[in-house]
Amino acid sequence: MLPGYSEARHEVREAVVDTLHGLATANKAGLEALKAKDTDALAQARKNLKEISKTTEKIDNDIVLIFAKYSPEARDLREMVSYLKITSALNRIRANINNYLKNMQSMLLEDNTVIVELIENSLVINSCTVHAFEFALTMFQTFDDNDKIKNLASKIDVEYSKTDDIYTLLEKEVIQKICGADGLAEEYFNLLKYIRKNLKIIDRLDSMAQRVIFARMGGKL
């Protein structure tokens, strides 16, 4: 291994972990703000996302420099390529969190008790996402243990499956309310759309877990 390569590789990994941690923090802050019905706290959680794109751009540039300077081979190359895919997922997660929180702000400001109740019922999905973030962060902390990585990826997949089941039940509840809605059908449809987009956060985390497995063990990217 060329001098300096190991340090550069670990710096990239640390930057990825820091970015993931920042997203996890903003996501959890958003959940707490929704539980408290605090629109100001939702706005603050969104502010914390602003620098993520710049950070992931720097990570990508650092990876390109590693390719040019060190020409990594085999497993090291897989890891760097995986990080390029992971930074793309991190950017999409940032956009998903930001858009979801923004839409929830507008929903709460409508001050409709039925919609607020539906939002409260949907927060089980957010809790699953919080757990998935924790598992994803632990994957990087145990990066050299293949068995632990696969186990954590399975746990993320379980949380992902839970969110689909929860959404299906919530969708049925919303459709029932739409049938008796007095001019609020559009608002209910929008709420379902926003919650569905919220599911994409855990979807990205699930795909990111597979990138980590590829980095360690190979297979299909």
Sequence and secondary structure as in RCSB ss.txt:
>XXXX:A:sequence
MLPGYSEARHEVREAVVDTLHGLATANKAGLEALKAKDTDALAQARKNLKEISKTTEKIDNDIVLIFAKYSPEAR
DLREMVSYLKITSALNRIRANINNYLKNMQSMLLEDNTVIVELIENSLVINSCTVHAFEFALTMFQTFDDNDKIK
NLASKIDVEYSKTDDIYTLLEKEVIQKICGADGLAEEYFNLLKYIRKNLKIIDRLDSMAQRVIFARMGGKL
>XXXX:A:secstr
  TTHHHHHHHHHHHHHHHHHHHHHHHHHHHHHHHHT HHHHHHHHHTTTTHHHHHHHHHHHHHHHHHHH   HH
HHHHHHHHHHHHHHHHHHHHHHHHHHHHHHHHHHTT HHHHHHHHHHHHHHHHHHHHHHHHHHHHHTTT HHHHH
HHHHHHHHHHHHHHHHHHHHHHHHHHHHHT SS HHHHHHHHHHHHHHHHHHHHHHHHHHHHHHHHH S  
